[in-house]
Amino acid sequence: MNIAIVGGGWAGIAAAITLAGKVKLTLFEAGRTLGGRARSIGRTNTHGIALDNGQHILLGAYRETLGLMQEIGVAPEAHLRRLPLRIQDASGFRLALPRLPHPFNLFWGLFGARKIGLREKWDTARWMKSRRFVVPPEADVSVAQWLHKAGQNGVLSRHLWEPLCLAALNTPARYASAHVFGCVLRESFGNSASGATDLLLPRGALSGLLPDPAQKWLDARGVVIRLRERIHALRPEGDRWQLVSGRGAETFDRIILTVAPWHLPPLLAELPRAAFPSPPEDAEPIATLYCDYPKDIALPYPLRLLDGAHGGWLVDRGGGLLAAALSGHGAWEDLPDETLAAAIHADICAEVSRSLALPPYQVIREKRATFSCRPGLPRCPQTLPWPGLFIAGDHTLPDYPATLESATRSGRMSAHLCLGTHSGVCAKTADAP
Ligand SMILES: Cc1cc2nc3c(=O)[nH]c(=O)nc-3n(C[C@H](O)[C@H](O)[C@H](O)COP(=O)(O)OP(=O)(O)OC[C@H]3O[C@@H](n4cnc5c(N)ncnc54)[C@H](O)[C@@H]3O)c2cc1C
């Protein structure tokens, strides 16, 4: 069987690893490297630390992603710093989960949290226990509405749930999907697997986690990787498929499209569109500000919630490099880089209680970082009404936001669908209802 994968992001890589050695496989990637929206950009900071297209944070619950790394010989613990979840900001709010079995870690963390009254802690504990973060898809509302209805209007809403929603869904709580946020909370806070809520911070370049080692691994298994080759069109040809690139047309038995949702329409243009839901169109941005402080500048804990006008998360990359990530649409989008950097630098000075000069910095803006994860958003299915054509990518799984985990999970599933070996087992964690 001759299969083509279009797109070499984490979904395309996951599909390729699953199919390698089983079929004749070609991977087409328009860019210069594999990795897509999660890759190193080939630039370093002034201390020589490699920079990525955006600061990425993984979770202990990223089962598929971590499994994929292990499968190709990358030891997650060598490349990722594992930390127990701790959220704190300049207001004095602090919630830290201890290393205890689930659910004791949650309740211990909640009752030990600072800057929250006992009444709010008690109400929240009862809500978490009785509701288990379940929002049925047919009753989907915004996260803000869901929290309000649950009586979560206090400190935890502003300092925990809303920032977590923005970090996980890259969509502000006022219009993010409560159903998807509930699924994320169940897979982390509601997951009894040890370390599911842990934060995993890349120790070095993001491409070193998967894209670069995967390229070598796939090469060694005879997978043809065609970089800098954009597919312009896709056409049915009998029961096979023709792909058209600048180098001409080629025919394959099966195709897996793993491109971002906004790159799908031109590829599907020659198929009757009424036959399946359109991919999500609205996107949310992310900006990452990398600041090169003197090497002795370090955060007491490597992750910090910024409590300034633009919010955001601050990650200590070591060696004086601090990365601030601003997610979702907001006022920050209209600011020029200099103004944005000065504002975030002021927040950082408040965090480290030091008065510092603005250091060398770089701002990387991804205008279409992820799809906008709104209530009731229809998703493009992984199987289409035509045999031999499959779709994967971070936008395809209805219960998931756009993350590395949803990308790798969908990539794996598309490969199994393609081979006819899909059992549905990797669609949900054991704890998901
Ligand atoms: C700045 C930023 C920060 C993020 N932070 C986090 C985080 O902390 N944690 C987390 O889990 N997730 C995070 N994400 C989300 C995560 O990076 C994405 O969900 C994931 O990388 C998407 O992978 P994908 O393979 O589905 O899509 P993509 O990465 O978009 O891959 C699609 C690939 O297809 C290629 N392509 C497109 N059209 C064609 C064509 N016609 N022919 C050939 N190739 C084509 C593209 O070049 C691309 O390489 C972040 C994303 C960004 C941008």
The ligand as a MOL file (V3000), in Angstrom:
LIG
                    3D

  0  0  0     0  0            999 V3000
M  V30 BEGIN CTAB
M  V30 COUNTS 53 58 0 0 0
M  V30 BEGIN ATOM
M  V30 1 C 3.0350 29.7200 20.0300 0
M  V30 2 C 2.3410 28.4380 20.3380 0
M  V30 3 C 2.3580 27.9510 21.6470 0
M  V30 4 C 1.7080 26.7500 21.9400 0
M  V30 5 N 1.7710 26.2540 23.2140 0
M  V30 6 C 1.3200 25.0000 23.4580 0
M  V30 7 C 1.5430 24.3990 24.7260 0
M  V30 8 O 2.1170 25.0050 25.6300 0
M  V30 9 N 1.1200 23.1120 24.9080 0
M  V30 10 C 0.4860 22.4060 23.9220 0
M  V30 11 O 0.1800 21.2240 24.1330 0
M  V30 12 N 0.2460 22.9670 22.7070 0
M  V30 13 C 0.6460 24.2370 22.4580 0
M  V30 14 N 0.4410 24.8040 21.2350 0
M  V30 15 C -0.3850 24.0760 20.2350 0
M  V30 16 C 0.4360 23.0430 19.4640 0
M  V30 17 O 1.6720 23.5600 19.0500 0
M  V30 18 C -0.3770 22.6420 18.2230 0
M  V30 19 O -1.6490 22.2060 18.6630 0
M  V30 20 C 0.2740 21.5050 17.4480 0
M  V30 21 O 1.6250 21.7660 17.1880 0
M  V30 22 C -0.4820 21.3110 16.1230 0
M  V30 23 O 0.0980 20.2550 15.3940 0
M  V30 24 P -0.5350 19.7490 14.0320 0
M  V30 25 O 0.3650 18.7040 13.5150 0
M  V30 26 O -1.9720 19.4120 14.2520 0
M  V30 27 O -0.5670 21.0190 13.0570 0
M  V30 28 P 0.6420 21.8780 12.4600 0
M  V30 29 O 1.7090 22.0110 13.4830 0
M  V30 30 O 0.0540 23.1390 11.9230 0
M  V30 31 O 1.2310 21.0030 11.2760 0
M  V30 32 C 0.7340 21.0810 9.9680 0
M  V30 33 C 1.9100 21.0660 9.0040 0
M  V30 34 O 1.3830 21.0250 7.6820 0
M  V30 35 C 2.2120 21.8230 6.8430 0
M  V30 36 N 1.4010 22.1820 5.6770 0
M  V30 37 C 0.3380 23.0290 5.6270 0
M  V30 38 N -0.1960 23.0620 4.3790 0
M  V30 39 C 0.5460 22.1900 3.6520 0
M  V30 40 C 0.4760 21.7690 2.2940 0
M  V30 41 N -0.4800 22.2220 1.4600 0
M  V30 42 N 1.3910 20.8800 1.8460 0
M  V30 43 C 2.3560 20.3850 2.6780 0
M  V30 44 N 2.4550 20.7530 3.9740 0
M  V30 45 C 1.5600 21.6410 4.4620 0
M  V30 46 C 2.5950 22.9960 7.7220 0
M  V30 47 O 3.7800 23.6200 7.2330 0
M  V30 48 C 2.7860 22.3110 9.0770 0
M  V30 49 O 4.1170 21.9080 9.3010 0
M  V30 50 C 1.0220 26.0310 20.9160 0
M  V30 51 C 1.0050 26.5310 19.6150 0
M  V30 52 C 1.6490 27.7140 19.3200 0
M  V30 53 C 1.6300 28.2240 17.9120 0
M  V30 END ATOM
M  V30 BEGIN BOND
M  V30 1 1 1 2
M  V30 2 1 2 3
M  V30 3 2 2 52
M  V30 4 2 3 4
M  V30 5 1 4 5
M  V30 6 1 4 50
M  V30 7 2 5 6
M  V30 8 1 6 7
M  V30 9 1 6 13
M  V30 10 2 7 8
M  V30 11 1 7 9
M  V30 12 1 9 10
M  V30 13 2 10 11
M  V30 14 1 10 12
M  V30 15 2 12 13
M  V30 16 1 13 14
M  V30 17 1 14 15
M  V30 18 1 14 50
M  V30 19 1 15 16
M  V30 20 1 16 17
M  V30 21 1 16 18
M  V30 22 1 18 19
M  V30 23 1 18 20
M  V30 24 1 20 21
M  V30 25 1 20 22
M  V30 26 1 22 23
M  V30 27 1 23 24
M  V30 28 2 24 25
M  V30 29 1 24 26
M  V30 30 1 24 27
M  V30 31 1 27 28
M  V30 32 2 28 29
M  V30 33 1 28 30
M  V30 34 1 28 31
M  V30 35 1 31 32
M  V30 36 1 32 33
M  V30 37 1 33 34
M  V30 38 1 33 48
M  V30 39 1 34 35
M  V30 40 1 35 36
M  V30 41 1 35 46
M  V30 42 1 36 37
M  V30 43 1 36 45
M  V30 44 2 37 38
M  V30 45 1 38 39
M  V30 46 1 39 40
M  V30 47 2 39 45
M  V30 48 1 40 41
M  V30 49 2 40 42
M  V30 50 1 42 43
M  V30 51 2 43 44
M  V30 52 1 44 45
M  V30 53 1 46 47
M  V30 54 1 46 48
M  V30 55 1 48 49
M  V30 56 2 50 51
M  V30 57 1 51 52
M  V30 58 1 52 53
M  V30 END BOND
M  V30 END CTAB
M  END
